[in-house]
Amino acid sequence: MGYMQMEQEDRIYMLMMDALDGELSAEQHDELTSHLQTRPALMREWQSLQAIDTLFRSTPALQPTADFVQRTVARLPNHRARIRVITIVYILLLLSGVLPLLFGLLVLNRLGTVLSEPALLGGVWQAVYNGLLVAGAVVRAIFTAVSEFVSQQPIVLGLLLVMVGVVFVWSGIYRQLVGQSGQISNRG
């Protein structure tokens, strides 16, 4: 039953479109009229379609400006220039990766004998180890100072936590508002 009704409605819509195009025979016109008289919803839709068709036919055709084609072609991307720029960028990126490697190999070649001496390597490792010890002492001192400050002034930690909470709350509100406005604009 539903399939037959859908087929009949499709036929009515086809008759409506043919009527708007002026391609209906007399008997098709009578068939359309009888269907529209028995179905008020289709009659309202037919009247809406006729109003829209009348508006389209009464609207004057828009003429493009005289230099429309020239401006449009001028705005199109130039593929040759783009390929040249991309090629130059890739070459520069390749060189920026290869040149440091070549420089490192040159340094190793020139200073290879000096760097292979055990006394020099021991001194380098000792300097790195001492640097790490100093960095660890500095970090430990910073954490100690911060913990003492927070224990003496707990309001600072409280204010920081409140500020972080406010930022999270407002970012959540902002995300919801932006999401809602996106949904509203998608509907309209």
C-alpha positions as CSV (number, residue, x, y, z in Angstrom):
1,M,0.0,0.0,0.0
2,G,2.8,2.5,1.0
3,Y,4.8,1.7,-2.2
4,M,1.8,2.4,-4.4
5,Q,1.1,5.7,-2.6
6,M,4.7,6.8,-3.0
7,E,4.6,5.9,-6.7
8,Q,1.5,8.0,-7.1
9,E,3.0,10.9,-5.2
10,D,6.0,10.7,-7.4
11,R,3.8,10.8,-10.5
12,I,2.0,13.8,-9.1
13,Y,5.3,15.6,-8.5
14,M,6.4,14.8,-12.0
15,L,3.1,16.2,-13.3
16,M,3.7,19.4,-11.3
17,M,7.2,19.8,-12.7
18,D,5.9,19.3,-16.2
19,A,3.1,21.8,-15.6
20,L,5.7,24.4,-14.5
21,D,7.7,23.7,-17.6
22,G,4.5,24.0,-19.7
23,E,4.8,20.5,-21.1
24,L,1.5,19.0,-19.9
25,S,-1.1,17.6,-22.3
26,A,-4.8,18.3,-21.7
27,E,-5.4,14.9,-20.1
28,Q,-2.4,15.2,-17.8
29,H,-3.6,18.6,-16.8
30,D,-7.0,17.1,-15.9
31,E,-5.2,14.3,-13.9
32,L,-3.1,16.8,-12.0
33,T,-6.2,19.0,-11.2
34,S,-8.1,16.0,-9.9
35,H,-5.2,14.9,-7.7
36,L,-4.8,18.5,-6.3
37,Q,-8.5,18.8,-5.5
38,T,-8.5,15.6,-3.5
39,R,-5.3,16.4,-1.6
40,P,-5.2,19.8,0.1
41,A,-1.6,19.4,1.2
42,L,-0.4,18.8,-2.3
43,M,-2.6,21.8,-3.4
44,R,-0.7,24.1,-0.9
45,E,2.6,22.7,-2.2
46,W,1.5,23.3,-5.8
47,Q,0.6,26.9,-5.0
48,S,4.0,27.4,-3.3
49,L,5.8,25.9,-6.3
50,Q,3.9,28.2,-8.6
51,A,4.8,31.3,-6.5
52,I,8.4,30.3,-6.5
53,D,8.4,29.7,-10.2
54,T,6.7,33.1,-10.8
55,L,9.4,34.8,-8.7
56,F,12.2,33.1,-10.6
57,R,10.7,34.0,-14.0
58,S,10.1,37.7,-12.9
59,T,13.6,38.2,-11.6
60,P,15.9,39.8,-14.1
61,A,19.0,37.8,-15.2
62,L,22.2,38.9,-13.5
63,Q,24.9,40.1,-15.9
64,P,28.6,39.6,-14.7
65,T,30.8,42.7,-14.8
66,A,32.9,43.3,-17.9
67,D,36.2,42.2,-16.3
68,F,34.8,39.3,-14.4
69,V,36.7,36.6,-16.4
70,Q,40.0,38.5,-16.2
71,R,39.7,39.0,-12.4
72,T,38.8,35.4,-11.9
73,V,41.6,34.0,-14.0
74,A,44.1,36.4,-12.2
75,R,43.0,35.1,-8.8
76,L,43.5,31.4,-9.8
77,P,46.7,29.9,-8.4
78,N,49.7,29.8,-10.7
79,H,50.7,26.1,-10.6
80,R,54.1,26.6,-12.1
81,A,55.1,29.3,-9.6
82,R,53.7,27.1,-6.8
83,I,55.8,24.1,-7.9
84,R,58.9,26.3,-8.1
85,V,58.4,27.6,-4.6
86,I,57.7,24.2,-3.2
87,T,60.8,22.8,-5.0
88,I,63.0,25.6,-3.5
89,V,61.5,25.0,0.0
90,Y,62.2,21.3,-0.3
91,I,65.8,21.9,-1.4
92,L,66.3,24.3,1.5
93,L,64.9,21.8,3.9
94,L,67.2,19.1,2.5
95,L,70.2,21.4,2.8
96,S,69.3,22.4,6.3
97,G,69.3,18.7,7.3
98,V,72.4,17.6,5.2
99,L,74.7,20.6,6.0
100,P,74.8,19.9,9.8
101,L,75.6,16.3,9.1
102,L,78.4,17.2,6.7
103,F,79.8,19.7,9.2
104,G,79.7,17.1,11.9
105,L,81.5,14.5,9.7
106,L,84.1,17.2,8.9
107,V,84.7,18.0,12.6
108,L,85.0,14.3,13.4
109,N,87.5,13.8,10.5
110,R,89.6,16.7,11.6
111,L,89.4,16.2,15.4
112,G,89.0,12.4,15.4
113,T,92.5,11.7,16.7
114,V,92.2,14.3,19.5
115,L,88.8,13.0,20.6
116,S,90.0,9.4,20.7
117,E,92.5,10.1,23.5
118,P,91.3,8.7,26.8
119,A,92.5,11.6,28.9
120,L,90.4,14.1,26.9
121,L,87.3,11.9,26.9
122,G,87.6,11.4,30.7
123,G,87.8,15.2,31.1
124,V,84.7,15.7,28.9
125,W,82.7,13.1,30.9
126,Q,83.8,14.7,34.2
127,A,82.6,18.1,32.9
128,V,79.3,16.7,31.9
129,Y,78.9,14.9,35.2
130,N,79.7,18.1,37.2
131,G,77.3,20.1,35.0
132,L,74.5,17.6,35.8
133,L,75.3,17.8,39.5
134,V,75.1,21.6,39.4
135,A,71.8,21.4,37.5
136,G,70.4,19.0,40.0
137,A,71.4,21.2,42.9
138,V,69.7,24.2,41.3
139,V,66.5,22.3,40.6
140,R,66.5,21.0,44.2
141,A,67.0,24.5,45.6
142,I,64.2,25.9,43.5
143,F,61.8,23.2,44.7
144,T,62.9,23.7,48.3
145,A,62.3,27.5,48.0
146,V,58.9,27.1,46.4
147,S,57.8,24.5,49.0
148,E,58.9,26.8,51.9
149,F,57.2,29.8,50.3
150,V,53.9,27.8,49.8
151,S,54.1,26.5,53.4
152,Q,54.5,30.1,54.7
153,Q,52.0,31.6,52.3
154,P,49.3,29.0,51.6
155,I,47.0,31.6,50.1
156,V,49.2,31.7,47.0
157,L,48.6,28.0,46.3
158,G,44.8,28.6,46.9
159,L,44.7,31.5,44.5
160,L,46.5,29.5,41.8
161,L,44.1,26.6,42.2
162,V,41.1,29.0,42.0
163,M,42.5,30.7,38.9
164,V,43.0,27.3,37.2
165,G,39.5,26.3,38.1
166,V,38.1,29.5,36.7
167,V,40.0,29.0,33.5
168,F,38.6,25.5,33.1
169,V,35.1,26.5,33.9
170,W,35.1,29.4,31.4
171,S,36.8,27.3,28.7
172,G,34.0,24.7,29.1
173,I,31.3,27.4,28.8
174,Y,33.1,28.8,25.7
175,R,33.2,25.4,24.1
176,Q,29.5,24.8,24.7
177,L,28.5,28.2,23.4
178,V,30.7,27.8,20.3
179,G,29.2,24.3,19.7
180,Q,25.7,25.6,20.1
181,S,26.3,28.4,17.7
182,G,27.7,25.9,15.2
183,Q,24.7,23.7,15.5
184,I,22.4,26.7,15.0
185,S,24.2,27.9,11.9
186,N,24.1,24.4,10.5
187,R,20.3,24.3,10.9
188,G,19.7,27.6,9.3
